[in-house]
Amino acid sequence: MDIDKLNDEHGLKGQLTFIKGKGEFPFISIQNKSATAIISLYAGQVLSFKPHSEAEDLLFLSQKAFYEDGRAIRGGIPVCWPWFGSNFKGCDLPDHGFVRNGLWDVVKTVAVSESETLITLRFKYNPNRADCWPPIFILELDISVGESLTLNLVTHNIGRKTLYVTQALHAYFLVGDIHKVAILGLEESYYFDKLDNDQQKYQDDIVTVPFEVDRVYKDVSSELTITDPIFNRNIVVTSNHSKTAIVWNPGRNVSAHIVDLKPEDYKRFICLEAGNVVVDILAIQPDSAVVLTVNYKIQPHKLINQSSQ
């Protein structure tokens, strides 16, 4: 993509600029009166969001992340679509879908105000994938950067058959110490434990992360909160049209073998993902669309009952 052309067509003076990022990928750099943000057009991925009032970024981004065509970027908010998890049997396509491994187009950029910037990206149907992924679609991502960060993922079925997808916004949140955080809002819910043959289990208390976790919670609340006493903040994740939430941290042993993470990086992030996965498969009729909306907001840290941890 031509950076000069992108700036001519979609740049916003004093607020949004296209730059050449790592791996020569085109990045969007945003600085308005509320926050700064970095978005990669490769993968349509928010890599950074930092309100001016905060000392730390909302998002974790690995210093060892790959910026190479065909490889996912470790950190930020990857878009997992049209499937979450392992790829389809017999298809040479990556886990978590193919839209996080390709370039997205810029549809529009809007200075909503001096404090809010809106970007719309689009990933279009590629006929070269027809052998393993025949449905015809248009996928759009609206990104609103203001006092909070909002992502709006819209799947348009422009084909003649029902389109079946699973999806997730795979957010990596930066935390002070994984062993000190807790996730509120998943109490009294059921989850599939990916580390125990997908056994269904019951979450009777708040979620803490003393070791590796990989869970898919079903029928979840629309609002979940990560408490982070080290950074003195709570991260509130509010989703619409999402029935499942994924909680993931690789723990010490697995993290040591992930090539695009430093061995101690597991202490510095928690993945809390909003989506429609496992039992929550979306069936999109022809000439129809579905929307997944997630808002990420940072609030001052509030104490919770220590006996619950």
C-alpha positions as CSV (number, residue, x, y, z in Angstrom):
1,M,0.0,0.0,0.0
2,D,1.1,3.5,-0.9
3,I,1.5,5.5,2.4
4,D,1.4,8.9,0.6
5,K,-1.8,7.9,-1.2
6,L,-3.4,6.7,2.0
7,N,-2.5,10.0,3.7
8,D,-3.9,12.0,0.8
9,E,-7.2,10.1,0.7
10,H,-7.8,9.3,4.4
11,G,-5.4,11.3,6.6
12,L,-6.9,13.7,9.1
13,K,-4.7,16.7,9.8
14,G,-3.6,16.8,13.4
15,Q,-5.3,13.6,14.3
16,L,-4.6,10.6,12.0
17,T,-1.6,9.8,9.9
18,F,-0.5,6.7,8.0
19,I,3.0,5.6,8.7
20,K,5.3,2.8,7.6
21,G,5.4,0.4,10.5
22,K,7.5,-2.7,11.4
23,G,7.8,-5.2,8.6
24,E,7.0,-2.4,6.2
25,F,3.3,-2.8,7.1
26,P,1.2,0.3,6.8
27,F,0.1,1.5,10.3
28,I,-2.4,4.1,11.3
29,S,-1.2,6.5,14.0
30,I,-3.9,8.4,16.0
31,Q,-3.4,11.2,18.4
32,N,-6.5,13.1,19.5
33,K,-7.4,14.9,22.7
34,S,-8.5,11.7,24.4
35,A,-5.9,9.1,23.5
36,T,-3.2,7.7,21.2
37,A,-3.5,4.5,19.2
38,I,-1.7,2.4,16.6
39,I,-3.6,0.2,14.1
40,S,-2.0,-2.2,11.6
41,L,-3.7,-2.5,8.2
42,Y,-2.1,-5.9,8.1
43,A,-4.6,-8.0,10.1
44,G,-6.8,-5.0,10.8
45,Q,-5.3,-5.1,14.3
46,V,-5.3,-2.5,17.0
47,L,-1.8,-2.7,18.5
48,S,-1.9,0.1,21.0
49,F,-4.5,2.2,22.8
50,K,-3.4,4.7,25.5
51,P,-5.7,7.3,27.0
52,H,-3.8,10.5,27.9
53,S,-4.9,10.0,31.5
54,E,-3.2,6.6,31.8
55,A,0.4,5.8,32.6
56,E,0.2,2.4,30.8
57,D,-1.2,1.1,27.5
58,L,-4.4,-0.8,27.6
59,L,-2.9,-3.5,25.4
60,F,0.1,-5.9,25.5
61,L,2.2,-6.2,22.4
62,S,5.1,-8.6,22.4
63,Q,8.6,-7.2,21.7
64,K,9.3,-10.4,19.8
65,A,6.1,-10.2,17.7
66,F,6.5,-11.2,14.0
67,Y,5.7,-8.6,11.4
68,E,5.8,-10.9,8.4
69,D,3.3,-11.7,5.6
70,G,1.4,-14.9,6.6
71,R,2.2,-14.7,10.3
72,A,0.0,-13.3,13.1
73,I,1.1,-10.4,15.2
74,R,1.4,-11.4,18.9
75,G,-0.6,-8.8,21.0
76,G,-3.1,-6.0,20.6
77,I,-6.5,-7.2,19.4
78,P,-6.3,-9.8,16.6
79,V,-9.5,-10.5,14.7
80,C,-10.2,-14.3,14.7
81,W,-12.6,-15.0,11.8
82,P,-14.3,-17.0,10.2
83,W,-13.4,-19.6,12.7
84,F,-11.9,-19.6,16.2
85,G,-9.4,-22.3,17.1
86,S,-8.0,-25.0,14.8
87,N,-8.4,-24.7,11.0
88,F,-10.7,-26.8,8.9
89,K,-9.5,-30.3,8.3
90,G,-7.8,-30.7,4.9
91,C,-7.3,-26.9,4.4
92,D,-3.9,-25.3,4.4
93,L,-5.2,-22.3,6.3
94,P,-4.1,-20.9,9.7
95,D,-5.7,-21.4,13.2
96,H,-8.1,-18.6,14.1
97,G,-9.0,-17.9,10.5
98,F,-7.3,-16.0,7.7
99,V,-8.2,-12.3,8.2
100,R,-5.5,-11.7,10.8
101,N,-3.0,-12.8,8.1
102,G,-3.8,-10.4,5.3
103,L,-4.1,-6.7,4.5
104,W,-7.4,-4.8,5.1
105,D,-8.5,-1.8,3.0
106,V,-9.4,1.6,4.4
107,V,-13.0,2.5,3.8
108,K,-13.2,5.8,5.6
109,T,-11.7,7.9,8.4
110,V,-13.7,10.5,10.4
111,A,-12.8,13.1,13.0
112,V,-16.0,12.7,15.0
113,S,-14.7,15.4,17.3
114,E,-11.3,16.6,18.6
115,S,-11.6,13.8,21.1
116,E,-12.8,10.9,19.0
117,T,-11.6,9.3,15.7
118,L,-13.4,6.7,13.7
119,I,-11.8,4.3,11.2
120,T,-13.6,1.7,9.0
121,L,-11.6,-1.1,7.5
122,R,-12.7,-3.8,5.2
123,F,-11.6,-7.4,4.3
124,K,-13.1,-8.6,1.1
125,Y,-13.7,-12.0,-0.4
126,N,-10.7,-13.5,-2.1
127,P,-11.6,-16.0,-4.9
128,N,-8.2,-17.7,-4.4
129,R,-9.5,-19.1,-1.1
130,A,-12.5,-20.7,-2.8
131,D,-11.1,-24.2,-2.6
132,C,-11.2,-24.2,1.2
133,W,-13.5,-21.3,2.0
134,P,-16.2,-21.0,-0.7
135,P,-18.7,-18.5,1.0
136,I,-18.7,-14.9,-0.4
137,F,-18.6,-12.2,2.2
138,I,-17.5,-8.7,3.2
139,L,-16.1,-8.2,6.7
140,E,-15.9,-4.6,8.1
141,L,-14.3,-3.4,11.3
142,D,-15.2,0.0,12.8
143,I,-12.7,1.3,15.3
144,S,-13.5,4.2,17.5
145,V,-10.7,5.8,19.4
146,G,-11.8,8.2,22.2
147,E,-12.0,8.2,26.0
148,S,-12.6,4.4,25.5
149,L,-11.9,2.0,22.6
150,T,-14.8,0.5,20.7
151,L,-14.6,-2.2,18.0
152,N,-17.5,-3.1,15.8
153,L,-17.1,-6.2,13.6
154,V,-19.7,-6.6,10.9
155,T,-20.0,-9.7,8.7
156,H,-22.0,-9.3,5.5
157,N,-23.1,-12.5,3.7
158,I,-23.3,-11.4,0.0
159,G,-23.6,-15.0,-1.2
160,R,-26.6,-17.2,-1.9
161,K,-26.1,-19.7,0.9
162,T,-26.2,-19.5,4.7
163,L,-22.8,-18.4,6.0
164,Y,-21.6,-20.2,9.2
165,V,-18.9,-18.5,11.2
166,T,-17.3,-18.4,14.7
167,Q,-15.4,-15.3,15.7
168,A,-13.6,-13.5,18.5
169,L,-11.8,-10.3,19.2
170,H,-8.6,-11.8,20.8
171,A,-7.7,-8.9,23.1
172,Y,-4.3,-9.1,25.0
173,F,-4.5,-6.8,28.0
174,L,-1.4,-5.4,29.6
175,V,-1.3,-6.1,33.4
176,G,1.1,-5.4,36.2
177,D,1.3,-9.0,37.4
178,I,-0.9,-11.9,36.2
179,H,-0.9,-13.5,39.7
180,K,-2.5,-10.3,41.1
181,V,-5.4,-9.8,38.6
182,A,-8.9,-11.1,38.9
183,I,-11.8,-11.3,36.4
184,L,-15.2,-10.4,37.6
185,G,-18.5,-11.3,35.9
186,L,-17.9,-14.9,35.1
187,E,-19.0,-16.2,38.5
188,E,-21.7,-18.9,38.5
189,S,-21.2,-19.8,34.9
190,Y,-20.0,-22.9,33.0
191,Y,-16.9,-23.2,30.8
192,F,-15.1,-25.6,28.6
193,D,-11.6,-26.4,29.9
194,K,-9.3,-26.6,26.9
195,L,-6.6,-28.0,29.1
196,D,-8.8,-30.9,30.2
197,N,-10.2,-32.3,27.0
198,D,-12.9,-29.6,26.8
199,Q,-14.6,-30.9,29.9
200,Q,-17.4,-28.6,31.0
201,K,-16.9,-27.2,34.5
202,Y,-18.5,-24.7,36.8
203,Q,-17.0,-21.4,37.8
204,D,-18.4,-20.6,41.3
205,D,-16.1,-17.7,42.2
206,I,-14.2,-14.9,40.5
207,V,-11.5,-16.0,38.0
208,T,-7.8,-15.8,39.1
209,V,-4.8,-17.0,37.1
210,P,-2.3,-18.8,39.3
211,F,-1.2,-21.0,36.4
212,E,-1.9,-21.7,32.7
213,V,-5.6,-21.2,31.8
214,D,-7.5,-21.8,28.5
215,R,-11.2,-21.6,28.9
216,V,-14.3,-20.9,26.9
217,Y,-17.2,-19.5,29.0
218,K,-20.7,-19.7,27.7
219,D,-23.8,-17.6,28.2
220,V,-21.7,-14.8,29.8
221,S,-22.7,-11.4,31.1
222,S,-22.3,-8.5,28.7
223,E,-19.9,-6.7,31.1
224,L,-16.7,-8.3,32.5
225,T,-14.0,-6.6,34.5
226,I,-10.3,-7.2,35.0
227,T,-9.0,-5.8,38.2
228,D,-5.3,-4.9,38.2
229,P,-4.1,-3.5,41.6
230,I,-0.5,-3.2,40.4
231,F,-1.5,-0.7,37.6
232,N,-4.2,0.7,39.9
233,R,-6.9,0.2,37.3
234,N,-9.9,-1.9,36.3
235,I,-10.4,-2.8,32.6
236,V,-14.1,-3.0,31.8
237,V,-15.0,-5.1,28.7
238,T,-18.6,-4.6,27.5
239,S,-19.8,-6.6,24.6
240,N,-23.0,-6.9,22.5
241,H,-24.1,-9.9,20.4
242,S,-21.6,-12.1,22.1
243,K,-22.5,-15.2,24.2
244,T,-19.0,-16.6,24.8
245,A,-15.8,-15.3,26.4
246,I,-12.4,-16.8,26.2
247,V,-9.8,-16.5,29.0
248,W,-6.2,-17.4,28.1
249,N,-2.8,-17.2,29.6
250,P,0.0,-19.6,28.7
251,G,1.6,-19.8,32.1
252,R,5.4,-20.1,32.7
253,N,6.0,-23.5,31.1
254,V,4.1,-22.9,27.8
255,S,5.3,-19.3,27.5
256,A,8.9,-20.5,27.5
257,H,8.3,-22.4,24.3
258,I,6.3,-19.6,22.4
259,V,8.9,-18.2,20.0
260,D,7.3,-14.7,19.8
261,L,7.1,-14.2,23.6
262,K,9.8,-13.6,26.1
263,P,9.8,-16.3,28.8
264,E,8.5,-13.9,31.5
265,D,5.9,-12.2,29.2
266,Y,3.1,-14.4,30.5
267,K,3.2,-12.3,33.7
268,R,2.4,-9.2,31.8
269,F,-0.9,-10.0,30.0
270,I,-4.2,-11.7,30.2
271,C,-6.4,-12.5,27.2
272,L,-10.1,-11.9,27.7
273,E,-11.9,-12.3,24.4
274,A,-15.4,-11.6,23.4
275,G,-16.9,-13.7,20.7
276,N,-19.2,-16.4,19.3
277,V,-17.4,-19.7,19.5
278,V,-17.9,-23.5,20.3
279,V,-21.6,-23.8,20.9
280,D,-22.4,-20.3,19.7
281,I,-22.1,-20.7,16.0
282,L,-23.5,-17.9,13.9
283,A,-25.8,-18.7,10.9
284,I,-25.9,-15.7,8.6
285,Q,-28.6,-15.7,5.9
286,P,-28.0,-14.4,2.4
287,D,-28.1,-10.6,2.1
288,S,-27.9,-10.3,5.9
289,A,-25.3,-9.2,8.4
290,V,-24.3,-9.8,12.0
291,V,-22.5,-7.4,14.3
292,L,-20.1,-8.0,17.2
293,T,-19.5,-4.9,19.3
294,V,-17.0,-4.6,22.1
295,N,-16.1,-1.5,24.2
296,Y,-12.9,-1.4,26.3
297,K,-12.7,1.2,29.1
298,I,-10.2,1.9,31.8
299,Q,-11.5,2.9,35.3
300,P,-9.8,3.5,38.6
301,H,-9.1,0.3,40.6
302,K,-11.6,-0.7,43.1
303,L,-10.9,-3.2,45.9
304,I,-12.6,-6.5,45.9
305,N,-13.2,-9.0,48.6
306,Q,-9.7,-10.4,49.2
307,S,-11.2,-13.7,50.6
308,S,-12.5,-14.4,47.1
309,Q,-9.0,-14.5,45.6
